[in-house]
């Protein structure tokens, strides 16, 4: 009997169960509950917008999207989004999903901190951003009923979530600050470390190697 939360079923497949076990094994409660909420919020919003999303792919996208914040999957010199995206693509390939399917989940995770662009791509790309923007930024909450919100949060609580997720971001990116260039992630480092100096896009253009 599949688990159902706010009308959204958690896929009851070997792939989904193995995905849950993998992520639960490396993420603390804050990240794991957040990742499950991302799947649930994204699925609710996708349904409200008439998007036809593969539940297994959406589930892996939601669960794996923050794996790059964990010590088990974090790299030293890449955006954390890419760490999680690579893990998801490998996982899906190993479980028989096609290159296109795995590639769409890769894009969904890699682009989940890039506003607007994912919403113009495949539903399996958009669903991750829809979930993340709901849980972290509180965008478009009117698309989800109060009853649905209450049921999701009862299943996956968010105690002090705003502060905890910001701390998780900073902890995972403080030793690879250059990877935050071009994203809003540099806002996190600037808030936690007053000595952090952002790379300036205009300075890069004006001071690059071209002679003119």
Secondary structure, 3 states (H helix, E strand, C coil): CCCEECCEECCCCHHHHHHHHHHHHHCCHHHHHHHHHHHHHHHHHHHHCCCCCCHHHHHHHHHHCCHHHCCCCCCCCCCHHHHHHHHHHHHHHHCCCCHHHHHHHHHHHHCCCCCCHHHHCCHHHHHHHHHHHHHHHCCCHHHCCHHHHHHHHHHCCCCCHHHHHHHHHHHHHCCCHHHHCCCCHHHHHHHHCCCCCCCCHHHHHHCCCCCC
